[in-house]
């Protein structure tokens, strides 16, 4: 289902983006949606990598490991970049 969205973007960026969309014979909305979907996929891949990493260390970790702390620290690293 498509929903309208209002964005505030620099005028020059909009003009350049419209030219790119026109050259590709696509709408600006389509290009923006594509970019957002790529970012969503990157985020999913990072989450899956973190899960794999946690699974890998789970077998080697001490029994008293604070997993909530490990996850918080990993998430903190993600947003500190």
C-alpha positions in Angstrom: 0.0 0.0 0.0 1.4 3.4 -1.0 1.2 6.3 1.4 2.2 9.9 0.8 5.1 11.4 2.7 6.2 15.0 3.0 10.0 15.6 3.2 12.1 18.7 3.6 15.1 18.4 1.3 17.5 21.1 0.1 16.3 22.6 -3.2 19.6 21.9 -5.0 19.4 18.2 -4.0 15.9 18.0 -5.3 16.8 19.5 -8.6 19.8 17.2 -9.1 17.7 14.2 -8.0 14.9 15.0 -10.4 17.5 15.0 -13.3 18.9 11.6 -12.2 15.3 10.2 -12.0 14.5 11.7 -15.5 17.7 10.2 -17.0 16.8 6.8 -15.5 13.2 7.2 -16.7 12.0 6.6 -13.2 10.0 8.7 -10.7 11.8 10.5 -7.8 9.5 8.6 -5.5 10.7 5.3 -6.9 14.4 6.3 -6.5 13.9 7.3 -2.9 11.9 4.2 -2.1 14.7 2.1 -3.6 17.4 3.9 -1.5 15.3 3.4 1.7 14.8 -0.3 0.9 18.5 -0.7 0.4 19.1 0.8 3.9 16.5 -1.5 5.4 18.3 -4.5 3.9 21.7 -3.3 5.1 20.2 -3.0 8.6 18.7 -6.5 8.4 22.1 -7.9 7.3 23.8 -6.2 10.2 21.3 -7.6 12.6 21.7 -11.1 11.2 25.5 -10.8 11.4 25.2 -9.8 15.1 22.9 -12.8 15.7 25.4 -15.1 14.0 28.2 -13.5 16.1 26.3 -14.0 19.3 25.5 -17.6 18.4 29.2 -18.2 17.7 30.3 -16.9 21.1 27.4 -18.3 23.0 29.0 -21.8 23.1 32.3 -20.4 24.4 31.0 -17.8 26.8 31.0 -18.3 30.6 27.6 -19.5 32.0 27.1 -16.2 33.9 27.4 -14.0 30.8 25.1 -11.0 30.9 23.6 -11.3 27.4 21.5 -8.2 27.7 24.7 -6.2 28.4 26.4 -7.7 25.4 23.5 -6.8 23.1 23.3 -3.2 24.6 27.0 -2.7 23.9 26.8 -4.1 20.4 23.8 -1.8 19.6 25.7 1.1 21.1 28.6 0.5 18.8 26.2 0.6 15.8 24.8 4.0 16.7 28.2 5.6 17.7 29.5 5.4 14.1 
